[in-house]
Amino acid sequence: MLIEWNPRSQKRDAGRHRCYALIEVNQPSSMTTVNRLPITKARINLGQIARRAHNGNEYFILEKDGIPVIGIMAADELEDYLELRNPKVKASITASRKDQLAGKTRPAGKLLGELKRSAVRKSA
């Protein structure tokens, strides 16, 4: 979780410059958190950010002059995301979905049961 505050006390600068502090918060692992912070703050806390992105299901959006420029997420999740952008994978998912809608599929448990029965018959 991030705490946000304005370091300037003058009204003309209010909201233009933001600073952030990283703090540890115990959160359920199923909850996704998106944190925004300046690149300079991220550089200082890079180890903590990497650990939290990898272990804590957290995302980080790094900003330069208040403009989002890059995101940080766990590497395995990034690999999954990139794989889903592959046109061959998209085509395979689309074909599988069509088969499912057409009733050409069956539950995995049923398939495994059939395979086990078939294996028992062959070995007997």
Contacts in CASP RR format, 6 or more apart in sequence:
PFRMAT RR
TARGET T0000
AUTHOR 0000-0000-0000
METHOD contacts of the structure
MODEL  1
MLIEWNPRSQKRDAGRHRCYALIEVNQPSSMTTVNRLPITKARINLGQIA
RRAHNGNEYFILEKDGIPVIGIMAADELEDYLELRNPKVKASITASRKDQ
LAGKTRPAGKLLGELKRSAVRKSA
1 23 0 8 1.000
1 25 0 8 1.000
1 27 0 8 1.000
1 33 0 8 1.000
1 35 0 8 1.000
2 20 0 8 1.000
2 21 0 8 1.000
2 22 0 8 1.000
2 23 0 8 1.000
2 35 0 8 1.000
2 36 0 8 1.000
2 37 0 8 1.000
3 20 0 8 1.000
3 21 0 8 1.000
3 23 0 8 1.000
4 18 0 8 1.000
4 19 0 8 1.000
4 20 0 8 1.000
5 18 0 8 1.000
5 19 0 8 1.000
5 21 0 8 1.000
6 13 0 8 1.000
6 14 0 8 1.000
6 15 0 8 1.000
6 17 0 8 1.000
6 18 0 8 1.000
6 19 0 8 1.000
7 17 0 8 1.000
7 19 0 8 1.000
8 14 0 8 1.000
8 16 0 8 1.000
8 17 0 8 1.000
18 38 0 8 1.000
18 66 0 8 1.000
19 38 0 8 1.000
19 41 0 8 1.000
20 35 0 8 1.000
20 36 0 8 1.000
20 37 0 8 1.000
20 38 0 8 1.000
20 41 0 8 1.000
22 35 0 8 1.000
22 37 0 8 1.000
22 41 0 8 1.000
22 45 0 8 1.000
22 48 0 8 1.000
22 49 0 8 1.000
27 33 0 8 1.000
27 56 0 8 1.000
29 56 0 8 1.000
29 57 0 8 1.000
30 57 0 8 1.000
31 57 0 8 1.000
32 57 0 8 1.000
32 58 0 8 1.000
32 59 0 8 1.000
33 57 0 8 1.000
33 58 0 8 1.000
33 59 0 8 1.000
34 58 0 8 1.000
34 59 0 8 1.000
34 60 0 8 1.000
34 61 0 8 1.000
35 58 0 8 1.000
35 59 0 8 1.000
35 60 0 8 1.000
35 61 0 8 1.000
36 60 0 8 1.000
36 61 0 8 1.000
36 62 0 8 1.000
36 63 0 8 1.000
36 68 0 8 1.000
37 60 0 8 1.000
37 61 0 8 1.000
37 62 0 8 1.000
37 63 0 8 1.000
38 62 0 8 1.000
38 63 0 8 1.000
38 64 0 8 1.000
38 66 0 8 1.000
39 62 0 8 1.000
39 63 0 8 1.000
39 64 0 8 1.000
39 69 0 8 1.000
39 70 0 8 1.000
42 49 0 8 1.000
42 60 0 8 1.000
42 62 0 8 1.000
42 72 0 8 1.000
49 60 0 8 1.000
49 72 0 8 1.000
50 72 0 8 1.000
52 58 0 8 1.000
52 60 0 8 1.000
53 59 0 8 1.000
53 60 0 8 1.000
53 72 0 8 1.000
53 73 0 8 1.000
53 74 0 8 1.000
54 74 0 8 1.000
54 75 0 8 1.000
57 74 0 8 1.000
59 71 0 8 1.000
59 72 0 8 1.000
59 73 0 8 1.000
60 71 0 8 1.000
60 72 0 8 1.000
60 73 0 8 1.000
61 68 0 8 1.000
61 70 0 8 1.000
61 71 0 8 1.000
62 68 0 8 1.000
62 69 0 8 1.000
62 70 0 8 1.000
62 71 0 8 1.000
62 72 0 8 1.000
63 69 0 8 1.000
73 81 0 8 1.000
83 89 0 8 1.000
84 90 0 8 1.000
84 93 0 8 1.000
96 105 0 8 1.000
99 105 0 8 1.000
END
